[in-house]
Amino acid sequence: MEGKKDLEEFIRLPWRIYRGDPNWVPPLLRQEKARFNPGKNPFLQHADVALFLARRDREPVGRIAAIVNHAHNDFWKDKVGFFGFFEGPDDEDVAGRLFEEAGRWLRERGMEVMRGPMEFSTNETCGMLVEGFGWPPMVMMSYNPPYYPRLLESLGFQKVKDLYAFYIRADTPVPERVARIAQLVRRRTGIRVRSLRAKEYWDEVEKVKVIYNSAWSRNWGFVPMTDAEFEHMAKELKQIVEPELVLFAETEEGEPVGYSMAVPDVNQVLRRINGRLDPISLVKVLWYSRRINEARLMTLGVKEEFRRRGIETVFYIKTLEAARRLGYVGGELSWTLEDNHLINRAIETMGGKRYKTYRIFDRKL
């Protein structure tokens, strides 16, 4: 793929694939262009990315990105290449050609496995929807036609890991046993939970960075984020963050030991503006932003030495209470690893119902 015209067609292809699909959420064109710009996306400072566009009768019909994430391979000491941004028709020939080219490019760079979808890593949007096609995706979650998993399996891809999304209504009562646990945490551990201090936003980001590297480093698929990536993501989230939905757990001495972050589901707004931010779209943004009624709990972590003390339970309860105060009807808790039984059971105990499953696939190169 070469030149600005090809990149423009690569970015705009989903509008062809999802035409008429009421659940698809068009991304912001401006943000999509920035994702592929090394000067604006710090991920590209430690990764190599190649974009491929399939054409039929000169018209674009499919696309894929091949990714070598050096941060992943350095951390895990493996040779895994990734694919992402796959879109195409229900056509094995088109899909086969795209994956053949992406695979060839990865092999030439010494990769032994192709894994995905990742856009660009587990720190961003990842996974292919395999169950739960009846709902639109929430912010930073993926969506795809039901035939995509079948296409991948026909090309030799196999499941390596499933990711779960749960839904919980804001009016779900907190089980009495869970409420008692939360009270005991407050009384016996000396841990206090507070909301984000908006005026100290960048100091709070530094605390998140410390907790993140401790709490997630043993998780499957973890990739450490550079300082530049943290700053980049924090800048984007600052535009949508709701302080009441971001919580920190601290010791009596003020040491941060855990945090959780839920964000308003801005996809409810993005669905209305078709990827643009022209004057009419800006009016729509202002209007519909006030009517967002769901949130996504997108990250929750506690330092390893402070786990199994009930801190996660306090995060769940306080997030639920904040959602009610803000007038939300419910929200999504996503994503969790299929084999993170402790967290999955805790969510179900709180009243969460698993309603979507996303899949990561592997294929040997």
Secondary structure, DSSP 8 states (H G I E B T S, - for coil): --HHHHHHHHHHHHHHHTTT-TT-----HHHHHHHT-TTT-GGGGSEEEEEEEEEETTEEEEEEEEEEEHHHHHHHTS-EEEEEEEE--S-HHHHHHHHHHHHHHHHHTT--EEEE-EESSTTSEE-EEEE-TTS---TT-----TTHHHHHHHTT-EEEEEEEEEEEETT----HHHHHHHHHHHHHS--EEEE--GGGHHHHHHHHHHHHHHHSTTSTT-----HHHHHHHHHHHHTT--GGGEEEEE-TT--EEEEEEEEE-THHHHTTTTT--SHHHHHHHHHHHTT--EEEEEEEEE-GGGTTSSHHHHHHHHHHHHHHHTT--EEEEEEEETT-HHHHHHHHHTT-EEEEEEEEEEEE-
